[in-house]
Amino acid sequence: MSVPQRPLTTTSGPVGGPVLRAQDVHAMAWHMHYDEHLSWEQIAVELEEPLAAVARMAAAYERFTDEKAAQVQGTLF
């Protein structure tokens, strides 16, 4: 006998928070480590992501922002 599964919705809509893009999670990992001074272990627990992935996420965000900055900045001399 199986237990019927309840849908993950309420009368007002889906249950849970907003769906985050990968870029959003990468930014969160970067800010948590460099602005909030959390360890990679703490970030992995907080974001519910593998420990091996959180430092790579922050590095990806840093590369992304560096590339964007390079695109909008002109040469000074």
Summary of the structure (lengths in Angstrom):
residues: 77
radius of gyration: 18.5
end to end distance: 75.6
largest distance: 75.6
contacts: 148
relative contact order: 0.12
helix: 56%
strand: 5%
